[in-house]
Amino acid sequence: MDLAFTPEEQSFREEVRTWVQANLPKDIAHKVHHALRLTRSDMQGWAKILGKKGWLAFGWPKEFGGPGWTAVQKHLFEEECALAGAPRIVPFGPVMVAPVIMAFGNAEQQKRFLPGIASGEVWWSQGYSEPGSGSDLASVKTRAERVGNKYIVNGQKTWTTLGQYGDWMFNLVRTSTEGKPQTGISFLLLDMKSPGVTVRPIKLLDGECEVNEVFFDNVEVPAENLVGEENKGWTYAKHLLSHERTNIADVNRSKRELERLKRIAKREGVWDEQRFRDQIALLEVDIVALEMLVLRVLSAEKSGKNSLDIAGLLKIKGSEIQQRYSELMMLAAGPFALPFIEEAMQAGWQGDFPGGEVANAPLASTYFNLRKTTIYGGSNEVQRNIVAQTVLG
């Protein structure tokens, strides 16, 4: 196992770094480095910049319009974007539904949907979780009834991340109640502008409406928007979830946020406290270990070996690391981490330090927000069971 990057890979890293530094808007990078609120135009603007370069579809093979990068090149691209302060690519289109359409969609669906995803023009949302159907995803109740050449969809989804911006949604719907719950699920592509779709934002503690409830009242979906076969959607959902769990691990963002934690600790005067430094050191060791695990998987892929099915393990460790760095940031700032009054921040109440450093951007709200990471994408408790069964045997 060789974890060192080749000269060609190092050259590729330099190419990506140079391009990102030249094309990433400085105001967006400033927001990302200091955890300030990103608007839709920030997120989609960066996606369109990447789309013009052909890099929004960075994980796609050439036959579908992607750059055809190796697993190592994809890792280096994500790392350089994270360190530069680029927003995370909203994953629902390019990282999650696109691989499903490539693997299980027909040629017409691929021709119709993939270009809009690759360009960043079309915003996709995920219709998985429902009230009472989160970790137990096989229990979804949203119903799709086939009537002629269309499906009639009724039901509700919840925790739909950034669903208020969605143009399209990939949706798990129940098309049969016979047999095991998993066997009666289908995978539909649904236009969120359709009559009968209602999106209701859920306001979080920090005042942000990051997640939503989505209601379907006799929504008509053309049968041609069914991906693959009816009642086989569970297979496609599992394919998608493996991409989501690896994406949640996000070791590159953790490396960037580790450096931010160190800056906050120094600024707040706790850097010299040995016990606090110990916690930062332990966190750094775990981040390096997670990166080594990622590189181990990449090394196996590069050598043509079958890597362990460890998407769940990456998700477990990555999500716990995110919770730890957000907690340490909040502890470093103490009471000054608590305020999050949007009007006050816009008025400069928290102020800037020399050099543009933002004083105590909403650390407590980040802490509360990242409580979700061990739940979404399959709760860590469930993931540990899966790892025990599939990896440990």
Residue pairs with C-beta under 8 A, 6 or more apart in sequence:
1 296
1 299
1 300
2 299
3 292
3 295
3 296
3 299
5 13
5 72
5 76
9 72
9 73
9 76
12 73
12 76
13 76
13 79
13 80
16 76
16 77
16 80
16 81
17 80
17 84
19 53
20 80
20 81
20 84
20 86
21 84
23 49
23 53
24 46
24 49
24 81
24 84
24 85
24 86
25 45
25 46
28 38
28 42
28 45
28 46
28 85
28 86
28 87
29 84
29 85
29 86
30 36
30 85
30 356
31 37
31 38
31 42
32 38
32 85
32 86
32 87
33 85
33 256
33 260
34 260
34 357
34 358
34 361
35 260
35 361
35 362
35 363
35 366
36 345
36 358
36 361
37 208
37 342
38 87
40 162
40 165
42 87
43 87
43 90
44 90
44 120
44 123
44 165
46 86
46 87
47 56
47 89
47 90
47 120
48 56
48 119
48 120
48 121
49 120
50 56
50 58
50 89
50 120
51 57
51 118
51 119
51 120
51 121
52 119
54 65
54 66
54 67
54 118
55 67
55 77
56 89
56 94
56 117
56 118
56 119
56 120
57 64
57 65
57 66
57 67
57 94
57 98
57 114
57 117
57 118
58 66
58 67
58 69
58 74
58 77
58 78
58 94
59 66
59 69
59 74
59 94
59 95
59 99
60 66
60 67
60 68
60 94
60 98
60 102
60 118
61 68
61 102
62 68
64 98
64 102
64 110
64 114
65 114
65 115
65 118
66 118
69 77
70 301
70 302
71 297
71 298
71 301
71 302
72 298
72 302
75 294
75 295
75 298
78 252
79 252
79 255
81 89
81 252
82 88
82 250
82 252
82 253
82 255
82 256
83 252
83 255
83 256
85 256
88 250
88 253
89 95
90 123
90 124
90 162
91 243
91 244
91 247
92 123
92 124
92 125
92 126
92 161
92 170
93 117
93 122
93 123
93 124
94 117
94 118
95 243
95 244
95 247
96 124
96 126
96 170
96 240
96 243
96 244
96 247
97 113
97 117
97 124
97 126
97 170
97 189
97 240
98 113
98 114
98 117
98 118
99 239
99 240
99 243
100 170
100 187
100 227
100 236
100 239
100 240
101 109
101 110
101 113
101 114
101 227
102 110
102 114
103 236
103 239
104 187
104 227
104 228
104 235
104 236
104 239
105 113
105 227
105 228
108 224
109 189
109 224
109 225
109 227
113 122
113 168
113 189
116 122
117 124
122 167
122 168
123 162
123 165
123 166
123 167
123 168
124 166
124 167
124 168
124 169
124 170
125 160
125 161
125 162
125 163
125 165
125 166
125 168
125 169
125 170
125 192
125 214
126 160
126 161
126 169
126 170
127 142
127 157
127 160
127 169
127 170
127 171
127 172
127 190
127 214
128 137
128 140
128 157
128 172
128 237
129 137
129 157
129 158
129 159
129 160
129 376
130 140
130 141
130 142
130 155
130 156
130 157
130 158
131 156
131 158
132 139
132 141
133 139
133 140
133 141
134 159
134 375
134 376
134 379
135 375
135 378
135 379
135 381
135 382
137 172
137 237
137 378
138 180
138 181
138 182
138 185
138 234
139 181
140 172
140 173
140 174
140 185
141 155
141 174
142 153
142 154
142 155
142 156
142 157
142 171
142 172
142 173
142 174
142 216
143 153
143 154
143 155
143 173
143 174
143 175
144 151
144 152
144 153
144 173
144 174
144 175
144 186
144 188
144 221
145 151
145 152
145 175
146 175
146 223
146 230
148 223
149 222
149 223
149 224
150 220
150 221
150 222
150 223
151 173
151 175
151 188
151 220
151 221
151 222
151 223
151 225
151 226
152 218
152 219
152 220
152 221
153 171
153 173
153 188
153 190
153 196
153 216
153 218
153 219
153 220
153 221
154 216
154 217
154 218
154 219
155 173
155 215
155 216
156 213
156 214
156 215
156 216
157 163
157 169
157 171
157 213
157 214
157 216
158 202
158 211
158 212
158 213
158 214
159 202
159 211
159 212
159 376
160 166
160 169
160 199
160 211
160 212
160 213
160 214
161 210
161 211
161 212
162 210
162 211
162 212
163 169
163 192
163 199
163 211
163 212
163 214
164 199
164 201
164 209
164 212
166 192
166 199
167 191
167 192
167 193
168 189
168 190
168 191
168 192
169 189
169 190
169 192
169 214
170 187
170 188
170 189
170 190
170 227
170 240
171 187
171 188
171 189
171 190
172 185
172 186
172 187
172 233
172 237
173 185
173 186
173 188
173 233
174 184
174 185
174 186
175 184
175 185
175 186
175 230
175 231
175 233
176 183
176 184
176 230
176 231
177 184
178 184
182 234
183 231
183 234
184 231
185 231
185 233
185 234
185 237
186 226
186 230
186 231
186 232
186 233
187 226
187 227
187 228
187 232
187 233
187 236
187 237
188 221
188 225
188 226
188 227
189 221
189 225
189 226
189 227
190 197
190 216
190 219
190 221
190 225
191 221
192 199
192 214
194 219
194 220
194 221
195 219
195 220
196 216
196 217
196 218
196 219
196 220
197 214
197 215
197 216
197 219
198 214
198 215
198 217
199 212
199 213
199 214
200 212
200 213
200 214
200 215
201 209
201 211
201 212
202 209
202 211
202 212
202 213
203 209
204 210
204 211
204 365
204 368
204 369
205 365
205 368
206 340
206 362
206 365
206 368
206 369
207 340
207 342
208 365
210 369
227 233
227 236
228 235
228 236
241 311
241 377
241 378
242 311
244 377
245 311
245 312
245 314
245 315
245 377
245 378
245 383
246 311
246 314
246 315
248 314
248 315
248 318
248 319
248 373
248 376
248 377
249 290
249 294
249 314
249 315
249 317
249 318
249 319
250 318
250 322
251 287
251 290
251 291
251 294
251 318
253 322
254 287
254 290
254 318
254 321
254 322
254 325
255 287
255 291
257 322
257 325
257 326
257 329
258 280
258 283
258 284
258 287
258 325
260 329
261 280
261 283
261 325
261 328
261 329
261 332
262 271
262 280
263 357
264 329
264 332
264 333
264 360
264 363
265 271
265 276
265 277
265 280
265 328
265 332
267 353
267 357
268 332
268 333
268 334
268 336
270 276
270 332
271 277
276 328
276 331
276 332
279 328
280 328
283 321
283 324
283 325
283 328
286 317
286 321
286 324
287 321
289 317
290 314
290 317
290 318
290 321
293 310
293 313
293 314
293 317
294 314
296 307
297 307
297 308
297 310
297 314
300 306
300 307
300 308
301 307
308 391
309 390
309 391
310 387
310 391
312 378
312 383
312 384
312 386
312 387
312 390
313 383
313 387
313 391
315 377
315 378
315 380
315 383
316 374
316 380
316 383
316 384
316 387
318 373
319 373
319 374
319 380
320 374
320 380
322 370
322 373
323 367
323 370
323 371
323 373
323 374
326 363
326 366
326 367
326 369
326 370
327 367
329 337
329 363
329 366
329 367
330 337
330 363
330 364
330 366
330 367
331 337
333 360
333 363
336 359
336 360
337 360
337 362
337 363
337 364
337 367
338 364
339 349
339 350
339 360
340 362
340 364
340 365
341 349
344 350
345 361
345 362
350 358
350 359
350 360
350 361
351 359
352 358
352 359
353 359
374 380
378 386
